[in-house]
Amino acid sequence: MYSFEAFVEGVKYTVYFFASFTGMMQPFTPEDPLAADEIYYGVDKYGSTMYVQGWYTQVDASPRLDILKKISLIAEPIELDIELANTPGSYFHRLGKKEGKIIVGAKISALEAIHEKHYLRYVVDSKGCVKNIKHIFSLVEDEYHYKYDKRGKLIDKKTLFHDVPDKIPEF
């Protein structure tokens, strides 16, 4: 399972990836841990997918879920006139725009792509064939923020919902 560290307003979080979350009451429970590259299986198969980020702080040697984010990934095929890799694997690049044209930027890792709003992803199969060239748009769909008292009891929660577009918005 992959993770990354994030610092927000002086607080250090360790962020893990999950396939979903469960629970009738908050805080919800993330389930089915994922590696960073596993979040793209739904994109390859269905053109879009979602995954969950669990943002944890360390409290008395135990992790505590402070933020849960449901992330939507929307993918659209993209035509490119550039040379792509030919070694088997998944590849990611930053995307930008200049004078109305999409520009493919530097190669990045699956973990770095998670921090990008727009990026390119493609797969090279074992025969060296490029597949699934996609422009991916990442969007936080739902956020759940939790506050606890000194004993670890949940005392406050804040839920934020964001609109998810049907297709990738212009950037």
Protein Blocks (a to p, Z undefined) as FASTA:
>chain_A
ZZddddeehiacdddddfbdcdjbdcdddehiadfklmmmmmmmnopacddddddddeeh
iacdfbdcddddddddddddddddfbecddddddddeehiacddddddfklmmmpmbdcd
ddddfkopaehiacdddddfbdcdddddfkopafbdcdddddddfbdcdZZ
